Amino acid sequence: WEFYDDWRTRISGRVYLGSEAYALDGAKVVASGIDNTNAVSGISRYDGRVRLPDLPAGTYQLEFVDLLPPAGPLVIALGEEPVAGLTWIVPRGGTIRGRVTLPFDLTMPEPGLIVLSGAAGFRRLATPGSDLEFEIEQVPDGVHRVTYQSSQVPVCTADVVVTNAGTAYVNLTARSGGSIAGRVTDAATGASISDVAVSV
């Protein structure tokens, strides 16, 4: 963990998730001046405590940059004396749980990749487990598209709605793909160059 001597600490407090019952460990907090200068960052400890050092007097925006959904910014007016004992409660996001069903004729299925995309550029990636189940946490409320990508089957998608930071469930069913075969020929002479086959 990254610590600073008390005399260097300018802004300090504790970060919680949802309520003060849950200290937030490992949250990256960035303080930057309103003119985007004097930016420093700190990482919250196991008890939620975070310290931001070496900031001159001024007005700062605090953002929790590694959290999804993002939290902040909070505006802090810093004078000559340090600002201590602050409490930040970061909103708790929702959860999406699901399962991928693959075609029965796949003898050695691969996990593939889950891509979650929503409004305002929100995006998360996840890899299903060996049972092809997946879970994505800290998802903001709204409509999200869940996409399953694999080299073995065509892409499949489903939309899911998260409300009130709750849990939404989705099942993705992948279908067997077909194949396209053809022959590449020289446009000028009509001579055969090669045969091709593409699975879809």
Backbone as a printed PyTorch tensor [residue, N CA C, xyz], in Angstrom:
tensor([[[  0.8320,  -1.2050,   0.0000],
         [  0.0000,   0.0000,   0.0000],
         [  0.8650,   1.2530,   0.0000]],

        [[  0.2850,   2.3240,  -0.5030],
         [  1.0240,   3.5720,  -0.6450],
         [  0.6450,   4.4970,   0.5120]],

        [[  1.6190,   4.7870,   1.3660],
         [  1.3740,   5.6480,   2.5170],
         [  2.1860,   6.9320,   2.4130]],

        [[  1.7250,   7.9400,   3.1210],
         [  2.4420,   9.2050,   3.1560],
         [  2.5240,   9.6610,   4.6100]],

        [[  3.5900,  10.3780,   4.9290],
         [  3.6930,  10.9480,   6.2660],
         [  2.5300,  11.8930,   6.5060]],

        [[  2.0990,  11.9650,   7.7620],
         [  0.9450,  12.7940,   8.0890],
         [  1.1300,  14.2500,   7.6640]],

        [[  2.3600,  14.7470,   7.7570],
         [  2.5770,  16.1550,   7.4220],
         [  2.4070,  16.4150,   5.9300]],

        [[  2.4690,  15.3560,   5.1000],
         [  2.2640,  15.5330,   3.6650],
         [  0.7950,  15.3800,   3.2710]],

        [[  0.0010,  14.7710,   4.1320],
         [ -1.3920,  14.5010,   3.7830],
         [ -2.1930,  15.7950,   3.7490]],

        [[ -2.9120,  16.0190,   2.6690],
         [ -3.6930,  17.2400,   2.5240],
         [ -5.1990,  16.9530,   2.5450]],

        [[ -5.6070,  15.8440,   1.9730],
         [ -7.0080,  15.4260,   2.0000],
         [ -7.0360,  13.9570,   2.3930]],

        [[ -7.8940,  13.6170,   3.3560],
         [ -7.9820,  12.2240,   3.7770],
         [ -9.4100,  11.8920,   4.1810]],

        [[ -9.7220,  10.6260,   4.1450],
         [-11.0550,  10.1770,   4.5300],
         [-11.1890,   8.6900,   4.3290]],

        [[-12.4140,   8.2350,   4.3620],
         [-12.6890,   6.8140,   4.1680],
         [-13.7230,   6.6490,   3.0700]],

        [[-13.5540,   5.5780,   2.3050],
         [-14.4220,   5.2910,   1.1710],
         [-15.2390,   4.0380,   1.4880]],

        [[-16.5430,   4.1310,   1.2460],
         [-17.4380,   3.0000,   1.5020],
         [-18.2450,   2.6960,   0.2460]],

        [[-18.7040,   1.4580,   0.1540],
         [-19.5340,   1.0370,  -0.9660],
         [-20.9560,   0.7990,  -0.4930]],

        [[-21.8690,   1.6490,  -0.9440],
         [-23.2830,   1.4720,  -0.6080],
         [-23.6770,   2.0450,   0.7380]],

        [[-22.9170,   1.7310,   1.7890],
         [-23.1860,   2.2420,   3.1340],
         [-21.8970,   2.1460,   3.9450]],

        [[-21.9090,   2.7340,   5.1470],
         [-20.7120,   2.7190,   5.9790],
         [-20.4250,   1.3460,   6.5610]],

        [[-21.2410,   0.3670,   6.2460],
         [-20.9880,  -0.9990,   6.7120],
         [-19.9560,  -1.7070,   5.8380]],

        [[-19.6510,  -1.1580,   4.6480],
         [-18.7680,  -1.8410,   3.7090],
         [-17.6320,  -0.9130,   3.2770]],

        [[-16.4750,  -1.0570,   3.9500],
         [-15.2960,  -0.2830,   3.5410],
         [-14.8550,  -0.7490,   2.1650]],

        [[-14.4560,   0.1880,   1.3320],
         [-14.0780,  -0.1130,  -0.0410],
         [-12.5630,  -0.1960,  -0.1450]],

        [[-12.0740,  -1.3750,  -0.4320],
         [-10.6390,  -1.6430,  -0.5320],
         [-10.1940,  -1.4980,  -1.9790]],

        [[ -9.0870,  -0.8060,  -2.2100],
         [ -8.4830,  -0.7500,  -3.5370],
         [ -9.1020,   0.2450,  -4.4900]],

        [[ -9.8810,   1.1960,  -3.9900],
         [-10.4620,   2.2160,  -4.8660],
         [ -9.4170,   3.2970,  -5.1510]],

        [[ -9.2620,   3.6480,  -6.4150],
         [ -8.3230,   4.7030,  -6.7820],
         [ -9.0430,   6.0380,  -6.7940]],

        [[ -8.5620,   6.9610,  -5.9740],
         [ -9.1490,   8.2840,  -5.8480],
         [ -8.1750,   9.2970,  -6.4540]],

        [[ -8.6730,  10.1050,  -7.3770],
         [ -7.8370,  11.1170,  -8.0270],
         [ -8.3780,  12.5030,  -7.6940]],

        [[ -7.4920,  13.3710,  -7.2080],
         [ -7.8460,  14.7720,  -6.9540],
         [ -7.1320,  15.6310,  -7.9830]],

        [[ -7.8880,  16.4330,  -8.7000],
         [ -7.2880,  17.3300,  -9.6970],
         [ -7.8940,  18.7100,  -9.5450]],

        [[ -7.0650,  19.7310,  -9.7430],
         [ -7.5470,  21.0970,  -9.6640],
         [ -8.5880,  21.3680, -10.7370]],

        [[ -9.4110,  22.3660, -10.4900],
         [-10.4800,  22.6570, -11.4390],
         [ -9.9260,  23.0960, -12.7940]],

        [[ -8.6510,  23.4750, -12.8350],
         [ -8.0080,  23.8000, -14.1030],
         [ -7.1620,  22.6260, -14.5980]],

        [[ -7.4590,  21.4140, -14.0350],
         [ -6.7810,  20.1740, -14.4230],
         [ -5.2910,  20.1770, -14.1080]],

        [[ -4.9070,  20.8800, -13.0550],
         [ -3.5170,  20.8770, -12.6090],
         [ -3.4370,  20.2500, -11.2310]],

        [[ -2.2020,  19.9940, -10.7740],
         [ -1.9450,  19.4910,  -9.4290],
         [ -2.6990,  18.1940,  -9.1320]],

        [[ -2.7470,  17.2910, -10.0760],
         [ -3.4630,  16.0330,  -9.8730],
         [ -2.6050,  15.0540,  -9.0810]],

        [[ -3.1890,  14.4550,  -8.0580],
         [ -2.5520,  13.3790,  -7.3040],
         [ -3.5910,  12.2890,  -7.0970]],

        [[ -3.1310,  11.0990,  -6.7550],
         [ -4.0530,   9.9920,  -6.5390],
         [ -3.6440,   9.1880,  -5.3220]],

        [[ -4.5780,   8.4240,  -4.8090],
         [ -4.3200,   7.5300,  -3.6880],
         [ -5.2030,   6.3070,  -3.8150]],

        [[ -4.8100,   5.2230,  -3.1430],
         [ -5.5510,   3.9630,  -3.1640],
         [ -6.0870,   3.6870,  -1.7680]],

        [[ -7.3800,   3.3820,  -1.6830],
         [ -7.9640,   3.1060,  -0.3710],
         [ -7.4570,   1.7720,   0.1740]],

        [[ -7.2750,   1.7060,   1.5120],
         [ -6.7900,   0.5010,   2.1630],
         [ -7.9590,  -0.4360,   2.4630]],

        [[ -7.6450,  -1.5250,   3.1680],
         [ -8.6650,  -2.5100,   3.5360],
         [ -9.7730,  -1.9030,   4.3890]],

        [[ -9.4280,  -0.8440,   5.1510],
         [-10.4290,  -0.1940,   6.0070],
         [-11.0860,   0.9980,   5.3200]],

        [[-10.8170,   1.1820,   4.0290],
         [-11.4120,   2.2770,   3.2720],
         [-10.6690,   3.5900,   3.3640]],

        [[ -9.6210,   3.6700,   4.1740],
         [ -8.9260,   4.9370,   4.3690],
         [ -8.0640,   5.2700,   3.1630]],

        [[ -8.0790,   6.5390,   2.7790],
         [ -7.2630,   7.0080,   1.6640],
         [ -6.6880,   8.3700,   2.0090]],

        [[ -5.4360,   8.6120,   1.5550],
         [ -4.7540,   9.8790,   1.8000],
         [ -4.2830,  10.4640,   0.4730]],

        [[ -4.4250,  11.7700,   0.3330],
         [ -3.9610,  12.4690,  -0.8570],
         [ -2.9640,  13.5390,  -0.4120]],

        [[ -1.6940,  13.4270,  -0.8230],
         [ -0.6430,  14.3260,  -0.3120],
         [ -0.3290,  15.4830,  -1.2490]],

        [[  0.4450,  16.4060,  -0.7030],
         [  1.1780,  17.4070,  -1.5060],
         [  0.2980,  18.2460,  -2.4230]],

        [[ -0.8310,  18.6940,  -1.9270],
         [ -1.7060,  19.5500,  -2.7230],
         [ -1.6730,  20.9740,  -2.1740]],

        [[ -1.4400,  21.9760,  -3.0000],
         [ -1.5470,  23.3600,  -2.5280],
         [ -3.0040,  23.7440,  -2.3300]],

        [[ -3.2190,  24.8820,  -1.6840],
         [ -4.5880,  25.3620,  -1.4740],
         [ -5.2720,  25.5670,  -2.8140]],

        [[ -6.5710,  25.2810,  -2.8410],
         [ -7.3240,  25.4430,  -4.0770],
         [ -8.5910,  24.6140,  -4.0510]],

        [[ -9.2870,  24.5840,  -5.1520],
         [-10.5140,  23.8090,  -5.2900],
         [-10.2350,  22.5930,  -6.1640]],

        [[-10.6430,  21.4190,  -5.6650],
         [-10.3070,  20.1710,  -6.3370],
         [-11.5500,  19.3290,  -6.6000]],

        [[-11.4670,  18.5690,  -7.6760],
         [-12.4770,  17.5620,  -7.9700],
         [-11.9060,  16.1930,  -7.6250]],

        [[-12.6750,  15.4170,  -6.8690],
         [-12.2750,  14.0680,  -6.5120],
         [-13.1150,  13.0770,  -7.2940]],

        [[-12.4440,  12.1380,  -7.9660],
         [-13.1320,  11.1220,  -8.7480],
         [-12.6020,   9.7390,  -8.3890]],

        [[-13.4950,   8.7700,  -8.4170],
         [-13.1330,   7.3830,  -8.1660],
         [-13.0400,   6.7140,  -9.5370]],

        [[-11.8490,   6.7050, -10.1020],
         [-11.7190,   6.4320, -11.5330],
         [-11.8040,   4.9590, -11.8960]],

        [[-11.5160,   4.0540, -10.9690],
         [-11.4990,   2.6330, -11.3110],
         [-12.8150,   1.9400, -11.0060]],

        [[-13.8150,   2.6910, -10.5920],
         [-15.0860,   2.0790, -10.2210],
         [-16.0470,   2.0970, -11.3940]],

        [[-16.8200,   1.0510, -11.4990],
         [-17.8700,   0.9520, -12.5050],
         [-19.1660,   0.6020, -11.8020]],

        [[-20.1840,   1.4500, -11.8880],
         [-20.1960,   2.7200, -12.5940],
         [-19.3110,   3.7630, -11.9150]],

        [[-18.8180,   4.7400, -12.6760],
         [-17.9500,   5.7570, -12.0930],
         [-18.6580,   6.5500, -11.0010]],

        [[-17.8920,   7.0050, -10.0180],
         [-18.4440,   7.8120,  -8.9260],
         [-17.7110,   9.1400,  -8.8830]],

        [[-18.4550,  10.1930,  -8.5890],
         [-17.8560,  11.5130,  -8.5380],
         [-18.2540,  12.3070,  -9.7680]],

        [[-17.6960,  13.5000,  -9.9550],
         [-16.6950,  14.0940,  -9.0760],
         [-17.3090,  14.7930,  -7.8620]],

        [[-16.5280,  14.8570,  -6.8020],
         [-16.8800,  15.6140,  -5.6090],
         [-15.9610,  16.8290,  -5.5530]],

        [[-16.4930,  17.9640,  -5.1630],
         [-15.7160,  19.1980,  -5.1220],
         [-15.2830,  19.4850,  -3.6900]],

        [[-13.9790,  19.6820,  -3.5110],
         [-13.3970,  19.9500,  -2.1960],
         [-12.6580,  21.2840,  -2.2490]],

        [[-12.9700,  22.1870,  -1.3120],
         [-12.2390,  23.4490,  -1.1790],
         [-11.1520,  23.2550,  -0.1270]],

        [[ -9.9070,  23.3220,  -0.5540],
         [ -8.7720,  23.0670,   0.3240],
         [ -8.0590,  24.3700,   0.6370]],

        [[ -7.9410,  24.6780,   1.9230],
         [ -7.2240,  25.8650,   2.3500],
         [ -5.8160,  25.5290,   2.7880]],

        [[ -5.2740,  26.3360,   3.6960],
         [ -3.9250,  26.0690,   4.1870],
         [ -3.8900,  24.8580,   5.1100]],

        [[ -4.9990,  24.6100,   5.8160],
         [ -5.0740,  23.4660,   6.7190],
         [ -5.6000,  22.2460,   5.9650]],

        [[ -5.1170,  21.0430,   6.3240],
         [ -5.5980,  19.8280,   5.6550],
         [ -7.0940,  19.6090,   5.8870]],

        [[ -7.7230,  18.8970,   4.9600],
         [ -9.1120,  18.4710,   5.1060],
         [ -9.0860,  16.9890,   5.4500]],

        [[ -9.5640,  16.6570,   6.6610],
         [ -9.4790,  15.2770,   7.1400],
         [-10.8560,  14.7790,   7.5700]],

        [[-10.9530,  13.4760,   7.7290],
         [-12.1680,  12.8770,   8.2670],
         [-13.3400,  12.8460,   7.3100]],

        [[-13.0800,  12.9710,   6.0000],
         [-14.1750,  12.9360,   5.0340],
         [-14.7130,  11.5170,   4.8810]],

        [[-15.9860,  11.4290,   4.5650],
         [-16.6220,  10.1310,   4.3140],
         [-17.2410,  10.1480,   2.9270]],

        [[-16.8310,   9.1960,   2.0940],
         [-17.3900,   9.0730,   0.7510],
         [-18.1170,   7.7420,   0.6430]],

        [[-19.3900,   7.8000,   0.3300],
         [-20.1680,   6.5820,   0.1180],
         [-20.4390,   6.4630,  -1.3760]],

        [[-19.7890,   5.4930,  -1.9970],
         [-19.9040,   5.2800,  -3.4350],
         [-21.1630,   4.4560,  -3.7150]],

        [[-22.0000,   4.8900,  -4.6510],
         [-23.2210,   4.1270,  -4.9410],
         [-22.8940,   2.7020,  -5.3880]],

        [[-23.6940,   1.7800,  -4.9150],
         [-23.5270,   0.3790,  -5.3090],
         [-24.2580,   0.1360,  -6.6270]],

        [[-23.5860,  -0.4970,  -7.5550],
         [-24.1960,  -0.8200,  -8.8330],
         [-24.9330,  -2.1480,  -8.7820]],

        [[-25.5360,  -2.4930,  -9.8880],
         [-26.2660,  -3.7500,  -9.9830],
         [-25.3740,  -4.8890, -10.4260]],

        [[-25.9950,  -6.0470, -10.6380],
         [-25.2780,  -7.2600, -11.0370],
         [-26.0150,  -7.9300, -12.1880]],

        [[-25.2580,  -8.4280, -13.1400],
         [-25.8320,  -9.2300, -14.2270],
         [-25.2490, -10.6360, -14.1210]],

        [[-26.1360, -11.6030, -14.0190],
         [-25.7190, -13.0060, -13.9690],
         [-26.3170, -13.7380, -15.1530]],

        [[-25.5730, -14.6740, -15.6890],
         [-26.0840, -15.3810, -16.8510],
         [-25.3520, -16.6670, -17.1260]],

        [[-25.7900, -17.3190, -18.1830],
         [-25.2130, -18.5910, -18.6040],
         [-25.2700, -18.6690, -20.1210]],

        [[-24.2520, -19.2860, -20.6860],
         [-24.1960, -19.5130, -22.1270],
         [-24.5020, -20.9820, -22.4000]],

        [[-25.4200, -21.2290, -23.3230],
         [-25.7200, -22.5940, -23.7620],
         [-25.1530, -22.7810, -25.1600]],

        [[-24.2680, -23.7550, -25.2910],
         [-23.6250, -24.0120, -26.5680],
         [-24.2880, -25.1940, -27.2810]],

        [[-24.1150, -25.3110, -28.5810],
         [-24.6610, -26.4580, -29.3140],
         [-24.1240, -27.7750, -28.7650]],

        [[-24.9480, -28.7940, -28.7330],
         [-24.5660, -30.0720, -28.1370],
         [-23.4610, -30.7800, -28.9220]],

        [[-23.2850, -30.4160, -30.1960],
         [-22.3080, -31.1210, -31.0150],
         [-20.8960, -30.5600, -30.8960]],

        [[-20.6910, -29.5930, -30.0110],
         [-19.3370, -29.0920, -29.7710],
         [-18.6430, -30.0270, -28.7920]],

        [[-17.6410, -30.7590, -29.2790],
         [-16.9920, -31.7620, -28.4240],
         [-16.0260, -31.1330, -27.4300]],

        [[-15.3840, -30.0380, -27.8090],
         [-14.4340, -29.3670, -26.9180],
         [-14.7260, -27.8690, -26.9270]],

        [[-15.8030, -27.4600, -26.2500],
         [-16.1660, -26.0360, -26.2810],
         [-15.1420, -25.1680, -25.5730]],

        [[-14.9600, -23.9640, -26.0750],
         [-14.0890, -22.9820, -25.4260],
         [-14.9510, -21.9860, -24.6680]],

        [[-14.4000, -21.3400, -23.6160],
         [-15.2150, -20.4180, -22.8190],
         [-15.7530, -19.2240, -23.5960]],

        [[-14.9600, -18.7060, -24.5360],
         [-15.3890, -17.5110, -25.2540],
         [-15.2870, -16.2740, -24.3920]],

        [[-15.9480, -15.2140, -24.8230],
         [-15.8570, -13.9190, -24.1460],
         [-17.2280, -13.2670, -24.0790]],

        [[-17.5470, -12.6990, -22.9110],
         [-18.7700, -11.9290, -22.7180],
         [-18.4220, -10.4490, -22.8130]],

        [[-19.1260,  -9.7230, -23.6640],
         [-18.9520,  -8.2790, -23.7950],
         [-20.2480,  -7.6040, -23.3550]],

        [[-20.1550,  -6.7490, -22.3480],
         [-21.3120,  -6.0060, -21.8520],
         [-21.1590,  -4.5570, -22.2520]],

        [[-22.1440,  -3.9950, -22.9260],
         [-22.0810,  -2.5970, -23.3510],
         [-23.4040,  -1.9190, -23.0370]],

        [[-23.3250,  -0.6610, -22.6260],
         [-24.5220,   0.0920, -22.2700],
         [-24.3940,   1.5360, -22.6900]],

        [[-25.2380,   2.3660, -22.1010],
         [-25.2630,   3.7820, -22.4380],
         [-24.0030,   4.4760, -21.9290]],

        [[-23.7190,   5.6250, -22.5130],
         [-22.6230,   6.5130, -22.0890],
         [-21.2710,   5.8180, -22.1260]],

        [[-21.1060,   4.8590, -23.0530],
         [-19.8160,   4.2340, -23.2300],
         [-19.4560,   3.1850, -22.1960]],

        [[-20.4040,   2.7910, -21.3470],
         [-20.1150,   1.7700, -20.3340],
         [-19.8180,   0.4430, -21.0220]],

        [[-18.7340,  -0.2150, -20.6020],
         [-18.3270,  -1.4610, -21.2480],
         [-17.5660,  -2.3290, -20.2510]],

        [[-17.8930,  -3.6090, -20.2230],
         [-17.1880,  -4.5670, -19.3720],
         [-16.9540,  -5.8510, -20.1530]],

        [[-15.8870,  -6.5520, -19.8110],
         [-15.5730,  -7.8480, -20.3930],
         [-15.5400,  -8.8940, -19.2930]],

        [[-15.9610, -10.1040, -19.6230],
         [-15.9420, -11.1970, -18.6600],
         [-15.7430, -12.5070, -19.4000]],

        [[-15.1220, -13.4580, -18.7350],
         [-14.9360, -14.7890, -19.2930],
         [-15.7950, -15.7770, -18.5100]],

        [[-16.6690, -16.5130, -19.1750],
         [-17.4880, -17.4950, -18.4490],
         [-16.6120, -18.5560, -17.7900]],

        [[-17.1280, -19.1390, -16.7190],
         [-16.4050, -20.2090, -16.0560],
         [-16.5230, -21.5140, -16.8190]],

        [[-15.9890, -22.5770, -16.2220],
         [-16.0390, -23.8820, -16.8830],
         [-17.4700, -24.3720, -17.0770]],

        [[-18.3880, -23.8810, -16.2520],
         [-19.8010, -24.2210, -16.4010],
         [-20.5370, -23.2580, -17.3150]],

        [[-19.7590, -22.3290, -17.9360],
         [-20.2740, -21.3160, -18.8600],
         [-21.2100, -20.3150, -18.1920]],

        [[-21.1150, -20.1850, -16.8720],
         [-21.8560, -19.1540, -16.1580],
         [-20.9460, -17.9410, -15.9500]],

        [[-21.5580, -16.7580, -15.8490],
         [-20.7830, -15.5410, -15.6590],
         [-21.5360, -14.5790, -14.7510]],

        [[-20.7830, -13.6590, -14.1590],
         [-21.3630, -12.6300, -13.2840],
         [-20.5590, -11.3540, -13.4530]],

        [[-21.2580, -10.2500, -13.6430],
         [-20.6250,  -8.9350, -13.7930],
         [-21.2410,  -8.0040, -12.7550]],

        [[-20.4070,  -7.4280, -11.8960],
         [-20.8790,  -6.5770, -10.8060],
         [-20.6410,  -5.1040, -11.1120]],

        [[-21.2160,  -4.2700, -10.2480],
         [-21.0920,  -2.8110, -10.3550],
         [-21.5250,  -2.3080, -11.7290]],

        [[-22.7330,  -2.7180, -12.1150],
         [-23.3190,  -2.3110, -13.3900],
         [-24.3400,  -1.2010, -13.1290]],

        [[-24.2850,  -0.0850, -13.8390],
         [-25.2590,   0.9840, -13.6120],
         [-26.6500,   0.5830, -14.1020]],

        [[-27.6660,   1.2450, -13.5570],
         [-29.0370,   1.0080, -14.0070],
         [-29.1690,   1.3550, -15.4940]],

        [[-30.0430,   0.6320, -16.1590],
         [-30.2910,   0.9170, -17.5680],
         [-30.3370,  -0.3500, -18.3940]],

        [[-30.4560,  -0.1520, -19.7020],
         [-30.5060,  -1.2670, -20.6510],
         [-29.0920,  -1.5730, -21.1270]],

        [[-28.7150,  -2.8360, -21.0720],
         [-27.3780,  -3.2570, -21.4720],
         [-27.4830,  -4.4040, -22.4710]],

        [[-26.5500,  -4.4160, -23.3900],
         [-26.4860,  -5.5190, -24.3560],
         [-25.3670,  -6.4740, -23.9600]],

        [[-25.7270,  -7.7430, -23.8530],
         [-24.7680,  -8.7810, -23.5010],
         [-24.4800,  -9.5870, -24.7670]],

        [[-23.2130,  -9.6930, -25.1280],
         [-22.8040, -10.3840, -26.3470],
         [-21.8260, -11.4980, -26.0070]],

        [[-22.0670, -12.6690, -26.6150],
         [-21.1360, -13.7870, -26.4520],
         [-20.3650, -13.9630, -27.7470]],

        [[-19.0180, -13.9790, -27.6250],
         [-18.1520, -14.1220, -28.7910],
         [-17.2800, -15.3620, -28.6310]],

        [[-17.2130, -16.1490, -29.6820],
         [-16.3910, -17.3540, -29.6760],
         [-16.0220, -17.6870, -31.1180]],

        [[-14.8730, -18.2960, -31.2960],
         [-14.4700, -18.7090, -32.6350],
         [-15.2240, -19.9400, -33.1140]],

        [[-15.9910, -20.5740, -32.2120],
         [-16.6550, -21.8240, -32.5570],
         [-18.1030, -21.6550, -33.0080]],

        [[-18.7180, -20.5440, -32.6300],
         [-20.1290, -20.3400, -32.9520],
         [-20.3490, -18.8970, -33.3770]],

        [[-21.4440, -18.6130, -34.1020],
         [-21.7530, -17.2130, -34.4320],
         [-22.0190, -16.3950, -33.1660]],

        [[-21.8260, -15.1020, -33.2910],
         [-22.0860, -14.1920, -32.1680],
         [-23.5650, -14.2390, -31.7960]],

        [[-23.8480, -14.2390, -30.4910],
         [-25.2350, -14.1620, -30.0370],
         [-25.3510, -13.0590, -28.9920]],

        [[-26.4810, -12.3770, -28.9680],
         [-26.6820, -11.2300, -28.0850],
         [-28.0350, -11.3050, -27.4000]],

        [[-28.1500, -10.5600, -26.3080],
         [-29.4210, -10.4000, -25.5990],
         [-29.3590,  -9.0910, -24.8330]],

        [[-30.4970,  -8.4360, -24.6890],
         [-30.5880,  -7.2050, -23.9110],
         [-31.1130,  -7.5170, -22.5230]],

        [[-30.5900,  -6.8100, -21.5380],
         [-31.0000,  -7.0150, -20.1530],
         [-31.1140,  -5.6590, -19.4800]],

        [[-32.0460,  -5.5390, -18.5470],
         [-32.3130,  -4.2760, -17.8620],
         [-31.9560,  -4.4110, -16.3870]],

        [[-31.1300,  -3.4760, -15.8920],
         [-30.7870,  -3.4030, -14.4760],
         [-31.5240,  -2.2220, -13.8670]],

        [[-32.2550,  -2.4530, -12.7800],
         [-32.9940,  -1.3820, -12.1110],
         [-32.7050,  -1.3980, -10.6200]],

        [[-32.6380,  -0.2280, -10.0440],
         [-32.4770,  -0.0640,  -8.5930],
         [-31.2870,  -0.8490,  -8.0480]],

        [[-30.1930,  -0.8820,  -8.8230],
         [-28.9650,  -1.5740,  -8.4140],
         [-29.2330,  -3.0270,  -8.0460]],

        [[-30.1940,  -3.6320,  -8.7250],
         [-30.5510,  -5.0170,  -8.4370],
         [-29.7870,  -5.9970,  -9.3090]],

        [[-30.2640,  -7.2410,  -9.3060],
         [-29.6450,  -8.3100, -10.0790],
         [-30.5350,  -8.6780, -11.2500]],

        [[-29.9520,  -8.7260, -12.4270],
         [-30.6680,  -9.1190, -13.6360],
         [-30.0630, -10.4160, -14.1620]],

        [[-30.9000, -11.2360, -14.7620],
         [-30.4620, -12.5450, -15.2480],
         [-30.6580, -12.6250, -16.7580]],

        [[-29.7220, -13.2860, -17.4200],
         [-29.7990, -13.4230, -18.8730],
         [-29.2130, -14.7720, -19.2740]],

        [[-29.8460, -15.4200, -20.2530],
         [-29.3370, -16.6610, -20.8180],
         [-29.0630, -16.4430, -22.3030]],

        [[-27.8800, -16.8390, -22.7290],
         [-27.4800, -16.7100, -24.1170],
         [-27.3950, -18.1030, -24.7390]],

        [[-28.0990, -18.3040, -25.8330],
         [-28.0860, -19.5960, -26.5130],
         [-27.3980, -19.4470, -27.8600]],

        [[-26.2440, -20.0980, -27.9980],
         [-25.4850, -20.0290, -29.2400],
         [-25.9440, -21.1350, -30.1840]],

        [[-25.9990, -20.8230, -31.4570],
         [-26.4130, -21.7800, -32.4760],
         [-25.2030, -22.2530, -33.2710]],

        [[-25.3220, -23.4380, -33.8170],
         [-24.2480, -23.9490, -34.6840],
         [-24.1580, -23.1060, -35.9430]],

        [[-22.9520, -22.8710, -36.3840],
         [-22.7560, -22.1160, -37.6030],
         [-22.6410, -23.0290, -38.8050]],

        [[-22.7330, -22.4550, -39.9710],
         [-22.5480, -23.2020, -41.2080],
         [-21.2140, -22.8640, -41.8220]],

        [[-21.0640, -23.1570, -43.0830],
         [-19.8120, -22.8530, -43.7680],
         [-20.1020, -22.4320, -45.2080]],

        [[-19.2040, -21.6510, -45.7610],
         [-19.2810, -21.1930, -47.1470],
         [-18.0200, -21.6580, -47.8520]],

        [[-18.1970, -22.3650, -48.9690],
         [-17.0500, -22.8420, -49.7400],
         [-17.0620, -22.1770, -51.1060]],

        [[-15.9030, -21.9320, -51.6370],
         [-15.8290, -21.3090, -52.9470],
         [-14.4590, -21.4550, -53.5610]],

        [[-14.3110, -20.8450, -54.7150],
         [-13.0470, -20.9300, -55.4400],
         [-12.6450, -19.5340, -55.8830]],

        [[-11.3720, -19.2100, -55.6610],
         [-10.8170, -17.9290, -56.0890],
         [-10.2650, -18.1000, -57.4970]],

        [[-10.7030, -17.2150, -58.4200],
         [-10.2420, -17.2820, -59.8110],
         [ -9.6360, -15.9600, -60.2400]],

        [[ -8.7800, -16.0350, -61.2120],
         [ -8.1650, -14.8470, -61.7980],
         [ -9.2140, -14.1270, -62.6440]],

        [[ -9.4660, -12.8360, -62.3520],
         [-10.5120, -12.0950, -63.0470],
         [-10.2080, -11.9360, -64.5360]],

        [[ -8.9430, -11.8960, -64.8890],
         [ -8.5780, -11.6700, -66.2870],
         [ -8.6500, -12.9430, -67.1200]],

        [[ -8.1380, -14.0410, -66.5550],
         [ -8.0400, -15.2770, -67.3460],
         [ -9.0930, -16.3110, -66.9940]],

        [[ -9.6980, -16.1580, -65.7880],
         [-10.6640, -17.1610, -65.3300],
         [-10.0140, -18.3990, -64.7770]],

        [[ -8.6890, -18.3960, -64.6780],
         [ -7.9820, -19.5650, -64.1690],
         [ -8.2000, -19.7020, -62.6670]],

        [[ -8.3130, -20.9350, -62.1860],
         [ -8.4940, -21.2040, -60.7630],
         [ -7.2200, -20.9170, -60.0000]],

        [[ -7.3340, -20.1990, -58.8620],
         [ -6.1660, -19.8790, -58.0450],
         [ -6.1310, -20.7530, -56.8020]],

        [[ -7.2450, -20.8130, -56.0680],
         [ -7.2960, -21.6320, -54.8580],
         [ -8.7310, -21.8310, -54.4380]],

        [[ -8.9340, -22.8480, -53.6120],
         [-10.2370, -23.1040, -53.0020],
         [-10.2360, -22.5040, -51.5970]],

        [[-11.3830, -21.9890, -51.1590],
         [-11.4950, -21.4070, -49.8220],
         [-12.7220, -21.9740, -49.1270]],

        [[-12.6680, -22.0100, -47.8060],
         [-13.8090, -22.4280, -46.9930],
         [-13.8550, -21.5430, -45.7550]],

        [[-15.0000, -20.9590, -45.4660],
         [-15.1670, -20.0510, -44.3330],
         [-16.3080, -20.5420, -43.4640]],

        [[-16.0360, -20.7250, -42.1700],
         [-17.0820, -21.1110, -41.2310],
         [-17.7540, -19.8690, -40.6800]],

        [[-19.1100, -19.9210, -40.5160],
         [-19.8410, -18.7710, -40.0000],
         [-20.7900, -19.2320, -38.9240]]])
